[in-house]
Amino acid sequence: MRYPLALQNLIDQFSQLPSVGPKTAERYVFYLLKSSPEKIQLLAQSLSQLKGNIKICSSCLAIAENDPCPICSDKTRNESLLSVVANLQDMISLENTRQYQGKYFVLGGLINTIEDVKPDDLPLQKLADRVNALLKKQGNLEILLALSPTLEGETTALYLSRLLKNPKIKITRLARGLPSGANLEYVDELTLGNALKYRNTI
């Protein structure tokens, strides 16, 4: 026996979301079925407005309500510092530290051989144009490759460091090492290796 068509269609839609299997999709649908019509209407309205109310910043490629986005239009930000991030979530994480005052560029992904994401699939020409414009304006530039220390992040960072190599550009990475309170026996080898490599003098 199958669910009524309206339920099954919604289950199928939820199942297409990342990390959502059929059982989780069923739980979502039955939760909504018990919700008030107002709550369902609000969700439907938010979904219908998702594409219409957002824009892609023409300067940094971040998802925003306006073009340019608030960070690109902020004249107080340091234009001699450009952070390259994989996605909007990483950009928000950096912003939430309140320690970074530069500009951003959002790649929208990482080089990934398994998923067949090649350098040509990323907006690297747009990045090069942005870097050249900042260099022309500032004279010198620091590019922070704020990419996750995964295989894909490391591959992308290596590619970008070669692509953007220039005597007027200082290319940096986020520091890597042990998290506070970590127990050495449970730390993975890559993290522990980086902690040794980037050890500090005390």
N, C-alpha and C positions, 0 to 999 in steps of 0.2 A: 504493500500500500504506500502511495506517495502522498506527500503533503499537498494541500490545495495549491493551485498554480501560483497565486499571488505570494504565498509563503515561500514556495520553492524558488521562484524567480529572485526574491530578495536574498535568500540563502546563497544562491548561485553568485549574485553580485558581491556579497560580503566575502565569499570564498576566494574571489580574485584579488583581495587585498593582501599585501605582504604579511606573512606569518599568521594568516588566518585560515585554518582548515575548516572542513565542513561542520564539525561539531561545534567549534567556536562560533561559526557563522550562525548555526542554529540557535545558540544561546543569545546572540545579539538580536535575532529576529523575534524570539519569544519574549525577550526583555521589552522590545519595542511594542509588541502586541499587548503587553500589560500596561504600557505607558498611556498617559492622557493624550487625547487628540491634539492638545495645544503643544505638548512636548514633541510629538511627531511632526507637527506642522513647522515648528521652529527648526528642527533638524533638516527637514526638506527644504525650507527656505534658505538655510545656511549653505546647503549643498548646491542649490540652484544659483546662488550668488558667488560661489567660489571662483569661477573663471571670470565672471563679469567685473568683479570689484578688485582684481589684482592686476598689476602690471609688472613687467620685467624692466629693471633699471637699465637704461641704455649704456651707462658707464661701467657699472660693476656686475651686472647681470643678476643681481639679487631680486627676489620676489618682494614687491612692495605695493603700497597703495598709490604711490605717485612716482613719476619719472621726471627728474632724478629722485632717487630714494633720499630719506632724511640724512644719511651719513654722507653721501656724495655731495649733497647740497650744503653741508655744514662747512662754512669757511674757516672754522677754528680747528678742524682736523689737520693732522700733520700729513701733508701731501708728499713728503719725501720718504714715507714709510707705507708700503703696500703689502697687505697680507693676502696670500692666495689660499683659499679654502675650497673644500670639495663641494659643500652645499650650504644652504641657508642655516641649517641647524648648527653647523660648526661655527658659522659667523655669529650667531646669537650667543653661543657658549663663550666665545672670546669677548664679546661685548659685555656679557654679564660679569666678567671679572673686574670691569671698570679699570683695568690696567693698560688697555690698548687705546691709543688715540689716533691711529693712522687710518688709511683707507683700505678698501677690500676689493678683491676680484673673486667671483664665484665660478668655479669650473663647471659645476653641474654634474660632476662624476669624477672617476679616476680611471687611469689606464688599467684594464682588466682583461687578460688574455683568455681566461675561462669564459667570461661573458662576451667575448669578442668586442670589447671596447678599446678601440685603437686611438692613438694621438689625434688622428684626423677627425675623430668623433667629438673631440673637445674643442671649445672655442679658443684655440691657441693663437690664431691670428688676431682675434679681438684682444687677447691678453698682450700680445706683442705691440699692438697699436696703442694700448693704454700705457704700457711701460715707456714707449717712445715719446708719447705726449708728456708724461710726467718728467722724463729725463730732460726734454727740451725746456720745460718750465722750471725745474728744480736744479738741474745740473748734475746732481748725484741722487741716488735712490737706494734704499734698502728694501729688499723683497723678502718677506717672511713666508716661508713655505709651511703653513700651518696645516699639515696633512697628517692623518692618523698613521701611527707607526705599524701599519699592516703591510703585507706584501704589495698590495695595490698602491698604498700611499707612498711606500719607499720607491717603487718603480716610477710613479708619476713625479716624485720629487727629484729623482736622478735625471729624468728626461728634461724637466723644467730647468734644472740647474745648468744643463748643457745648452739648452735652447736660449736661455736668457743671459749667458755668460757675456760680461761686458766690464771693462776696467772701471766704469762709472757706477756699476751696480754691486752692492754688497748683498750676497744671498745668505740668509740665515734660516735656521730650523728651530722649532720649539725644543727646549731642553727635555731630555728623556732620562728616566731613572726610577728609583724606588718610591712608591707612594708612602706617605706618612703612616706609621704604625704597621708597616708590612713585616711579615715574618719571612726571613730569607728562604726557608725550606719550601715555602709555597709560591715563591715568585718564579715566573717562567724565565727560561734561559735568555730570551731576547731582551727582556726588561732588565735582568740582572747584568747582562753583558753591556747594555747601554749605561747602566749605573756605574760600572767600572770605567768605561770609556770616557764618560763625562764627569768623572769624580772631581770634587772641589777641594781646595786647600783650606784647612781650618787653623 
